[in-house]
Amino acid sequence: MTNDQHLAADLATQAGHLLLEIRRELAEATANERRAAGDKRSHEFLLSALTTHRPGDAVLSEEGVDDPARLAAERVWIVDPLDGTREFAEPDRTDWAVHVALWQAGELVAGAVALPAQGLTPATPSVSAPPPAPRAPRVVVSRTRPPAIAVNVCDHLGGTLMEMGSAGAKAMAVVQGLADVYVHAGGQYEWDSAAPVAVARAAGLHTSRIDGSPLSYNRPDPLLPDLLICRPEHADAVLALTR
């Protein structure tokens, strides 16, 4: 496999297949056992595959030990082996994901977000733009802890709230045209947004911090607490509120 774009999509998809199998294997287990197995086995698969296919690259994974050597690396894979463990552990939910992104020389150059339970893996470089939006914007938020800033944006835009699970699933809802605005504040890390941002950019969507500044990756502290992904026509109105 010589193409980074194809590798990101392939590994995210394969990790998703593994997670679906784990779900079936542990159907009678507790939710905590399913979460733990999913996190561990997906991480081990991705780390092994990247070591095989890209042995000279660094890896930053939610489930791995953060090696400071990545800060001097030219290429860093940023992965979330299972985004949305709560939803993964609930057998009927489809709003969870696998994130695989590649950062190179200061930029995200490849990204894939597998939605295994939906049978989809949107991935760079070719991502279709979402279809035309309805008049009232749909703002997608966490189903368990919607941030006040998102509720405020929805109220000011005269929109409607959509509750959903993982960060990747919410971002891909905007990419697919199922939602129009995803705004988050209150705590995320680079692995939560790197792949979704790469895919959203490929679809022509706006991506930034909530103050309008660029999203930056492979920093010493991987905390990246806020995020805006939305249709370009909503960006100015949302940023006027979130700044």
C-alpha positions as CSV (number, residue, x, y, z in Angstrom):
1,M,0.0,0.0,0.0
2,T,1.8,3.1,-1.2
3,N,-0.9,5.8,-0.9
4,D,-1.5,7.4,2.4
5,Q,-5.0,8.3,1.6
6,H,-5.9,4.7,0.7
7,L,-4.1,3.4,3.7
8,A,-6.1,5.7,6.1
9,A,-9.4,4.6,4.6
10,D,-8.4,0.9,4.5
11,L,-7.2,0.8,8.1
12,A,-10.2,2.7,9.5
13,T,-12.5,0.3,7.6
14,Q,-10.7,-2.8,8.8
15,A,-10.7,-1.6,12.4
16,G,-14.4,-1.0,12.0
17,H,-15.0,-4.6,10.9
18,L,-13.0,-5.8,13.9
19,L,-15.1,-3.7,16.2
20,L,-18.3,-5.1,14.7
21,E,-17.0,-8.6,15.3
22,I,-16.1,-7.8,18.9
23,R,-19.7,-6.5,19.3
24,R,-21.0,-9.9,18.1
25,E,-18.5,-11.9,20.2
26,L,-19.3,-10.0,23.4
27,A,-23.1,-9.7,22.9
28,E,-23.7,-11.2,26.3
29,A,-20.9,-9.4,28.1
30,T,-21.3,-6.2,30.1
31,A,-21.1,-2.8,28.5
32,N,-17.8,-2.1,30.3
33,E,-16.3,-5.4,28.9
34,R,-17.4,-4.4,25.4
35,R,-15.9,-1.0,25.7
36,A,-12.6,-2.2,27.1
37,A,-12.2,-4.9,24.4
38,G,-13.1,-2.5,21.6
39,D,-10.6,0.1,22.7
40,K,-7.8,-2.4,23.3
41,R,-8.2,-4.6,20.2
42,S,-8.8,-1.7,17.8
43,H,-5.8,0.1,19.1
44,E,-3.6,-2.9,18.8
45,F,-4.7,-3.6,15.3
46,L,-4.1,0.0,14.1
47,L,-0.7,0.2,15.8
48,S,0.4,-3.1,14.3
49,A,-0.8,-2.2,10.8
50,L,0.9,1.2,10.9
51,T,4.1,-0.3,12.2
52,T,4.0,-2.7,9.3
53,H,3.0,-0.3,6.5
54,R,4.7,2.9,7.8
55,P,7.5,1.8,10.1
56,G,9.2,5.2,10.1
57,D,6.1,7.2,11.1
58,A,5.1,8.2,14.6
59,V,1.6,7.4,16.1
60,L,-0.5,9.4,18.5
61,S,-3.4,7.3,19.7
62,E,-6.0,7.9,22.4
63,E,-5.3,4.4,23.7
64,G,-1.5,4.5,23.5
65,V,1.4,6.0,25.4
66,D,2.2,9.5,24.1
67,D,5.9,9.3,22.9
68,P,7.4,12.8,22.9
69,A,9.5,11.8,19.9
70,R,6.5,12.5,17.7
71,L,7.1,16.2,18.2
72,A,10.3,15.9,16.1
73,A,8.7,13.6,13.5
74,E,7.9,14.7,10.0
75,R,4.9,12.4,9.8
76,V,2.5,11.5,12.6
77,W,-0.6,9.3,12.4
78,I,-3.3,10.6,14.8
79,V,-5.9,7.9,15.6
80,D,-8.9,7.2,17.7
81,P,-9.4,3.5,17.7
82,L,-13.0,3.7,19.0
83,D,-14.7,7.1,19.1
84,G,-17.9,6.8,21.0
85,T,-17.4,3.9,23.4
86,R,-20.7,4.5,25.1
87,E,-22.6,4.1,21.8
88,F,-20.4,1.1,20.7
89,A,-21.4,-0.7,23.9
90,E,-25.2,-0.3,23.1
91,P,-25.9,-2.9,20.4
92,D,-28.5,-1.0,18.4
93,R,-26.6,2.3,18.1
94,T,-24.7,3.3,14.9
95,D,-23.3,6.7,16.0
96,W,-19.7,5.6,16.8
97,A,-16.6,5.7,14.7
98,V,-12.9,5.0,14.0
99,H,-10.6,7.9,13.2
100,V,-7.4,7.6,11.2
101,A,-5.5,10.8,10.1
102,L,-2.0,11.6,8.9
103,W,-0.3,14.9,9.9
104,Q,2.7,15.8,7.9
105,A,4.9,18.9,8.1
106,G,2.2,21.0,9.9
107,E,-0.9,19.9,7.9
108,L,-3.5,17.1,7.9
109,V,-2.8,15.3,4.6
110,A,-5.0,12.3,4.9
111,G,-8.0,11.3,6.9
112,A,-10.7,8.7,7.2
113,V,-13.7,8.3,9.5
114,A,-15.2,4.8,9.5
115,L,-18.8,4.5,10.6
116,P,-18.8,0.7,10.9
117,A,-22.4,0.2,12.0
118,Q,-23.5,2.4,9.0
119,G,-21.2,0.6,6.5
120,L,-19.5,3.9,5.5
121,T,-16.0,5.3,5.5
122,P,-15.9,8.9,4.3
123,A,-12.2,9.6,3.5
124,T,-9.9,12.0,1.7
125,P,-9.1,13.0,-0.9
126,S,-12.6,12.8,-2.6
127,V,-15.5,13.5,-0.4
128,S,-18.8,14.7,-1.9
129,A,-20.2,18.0,-0.7
130,P,-23.4,17.7,1.3
131,P,-26.7,18.3,-0.5
132,P,-28.6,21.6,-0.2
133,A,-29.6,22.4,3.4
134,P,-33.1,23.1,4.7
135,R,-33.9,26.7,5.7
136,A,-33.6,26.1,9.5
137,P,-30.0,24.9,10.3
138,R,-29.7,21.6,12.2
139,V,-27.2,21.8,15.1
140,V,-25.8,18.4,16.1
141,V,-24.9,18.0,19.8
142,S,-24.0,15.3,22.3
143,R,-26.9,13.2,23.4
144,T,-25.5,13.0,27.0
145,R,-23.9,16.5,27.6
146,P,-24.8,19.1,25.0
147,P,-22.6,22.1,25.4
148,A,-24.3,25.4,26.3
149,I,-22.6,27.1,23.4
150,A,-24.2,24.8,20.9
151,V,-27.6,25.3,22.4
152,N,-27.0,29.1,22.3
153,V,-26.0,28.9,18.6
154,C,-29.1,26.9,17.8
155,D,-31.4,29.4,19.5
156,H,-29.8,32.4,17.8
157,L,-29.9,30.7,14.3
158,G,-33.5,29.6,14.8
159,G,-32.4,26.1,14.2
160,T,-33.2,22.6,15.6
161,L,-31.0,20.4,17.8
162,M,-30.0,16.9,16.8
163,E,-28.6,14.6,19.5
164,M,-25.9,12.1,18.5
165,G,-23.0,10.1,20.0
166,S,-19.4,10.3,19.0
167,A,-17.5,13.3,17.7
168,G,-16.8,11.5,14.4
169,A,-20.4,10.6,13.9
170,K,-21.5,14.2,14.5
171,A,-18.9,15.6,12.1
172,M,-19.9,13.1,9.5
173,A,-23.5,14.0,9.9
174,V,-22.6,17.5,8.6
175,V,-20.5,15.9,5.8
176,Q,-23.5,13.7,4.8
177,G,-25.9,16.6,4.9
178,L,-27.8,15.2,7.8
179,A,-26.9,18.2,10.0
180,D,-25.5,21.7,9.2
181,V,-23.5,22.8,12.3
182,Y,-21.3,20.9,14.8
183,V,-19.9,23.2,17.5
184,H,-18.2,21.9,20.5
185,A,-16.6,23.4,23.6
186,G,-15.5,21.8,26.9
187,G,-12.9,19.2,26.1
188,Q,-11.6,17.2,23.2
189,Y,-8.2,15.9,22.1
190,E,-6.4,15.9,18.8
191,W,-7.5,12.3,18.1
192,D,-11.2,13.4,18.5
193,S,-11.1,15.8,15.6
194,A,-8.1,15.2,13.3
195,A,-9.7,12.7,10.9
196,P,-13.1,14.3,11.0
197,V,-11.6,17.7,10.2
198,A,-9.6,16.3,7.3
199,V,-12.7,14.7,5.8
200,A,-14.8,17.8,6.4
201,R,-12.3,20.0,4.7
202,A,-12.3,17.6,1.7
203,A,-16.0,18.1,1.5
204,G,-15.7,21.9,1.4
205,L,-16.9,22.5,4.9
206,H,-15.7,25.2,7.3
207,T,-13.4,23.9,10.1
208,S,-11.8,26.0,12.9
209,R,-11.6,26.7,16.6
210,I,-14.7,28.4,18.0
211,D,-12.7,31.7,18.0
212,G,-12.1,31.3,14.2
213,S,-8.4,30.4,14.6
214,P,-7.0,27.4,12.7
215,L,-6.9,24.0,14.2
216,S,-3.4,22.9,14.9
217,Y,-2.2,19.3,15.4
218,N,0.8,17.4,16.8
219,R,1.4,19.9,19.6
220,P,3.1,19.0,22.9
221,D,-0.2,19.0,24.7
222,P,-2.8,17.1,22.6
223,L,-5.7,18.8,24.3
224,L,-7.8,20.6,21.7
225,P,-10.9,21.6,23.6
226,D,-13.2,23.2,21.0
227,L,-14.2,22.8,17.4
228,L,-16.5,24.1,14.7
229,I,-17.4,22.2,11.6
230,C,-20.2,23.6,9.6
231,R,-21.5,24.5,6.1
232,P,-19.6,27.6,4.9
233,E,-22.7,29.7,4.7
234,H,-23.2,29.4,8.4
235,A,-19.6,30.0,9.5
236,D,-19.8,33.8,9.9
237,A,-23.1,33.7,11.9
238,V,-21.8,31.0,14.2
239,L,-18.4,32.6,14.8
240,A,-20.1,35.9,15.6
241,L,-21.7,34.1,18.6
242,T,-18.8,31.8,19.6
243,R,-15.9,34.3,19.4
